[in-house]
Amino acid sequence: MDNEVSFETGGERASRYRAMRESDLKALAVSAIREHRRLLAADEAVYEEWTLAAANASISSDVLKSLQDEYVERQKKSEAQQEELSEIIDALGYVPDVPSEDDE
């Protein structure tokens, strides 16, 4: 579909999301924000595991390398998801209120 292609025009990013209805875009934004929160929490858990393992002299360098690699990969995925979330928010024009899932 042509509306799925993003490109640069006049310094402003054109988006596949601009053609969506506001209600659908808002629902997508809420979902993307929640996903971003989940990714951040998971990334933090891996980072904590990695730093704890690094402080433990009995942990092998292979295990440390594996944890570091996992964390770096998670950061790349989080960055890509953040870029998509930013594009959604830009198309929507505002950041919707998103209560934590615990508050619902």
Summary of the structure (lengths in Angstrom):
residues: 104
radius of gyration: 18.2
end to end distance: 35.9
largest distance: 55.7
contacts: 235
relative contact order: 0.17
helix: 68%
strand: 6%
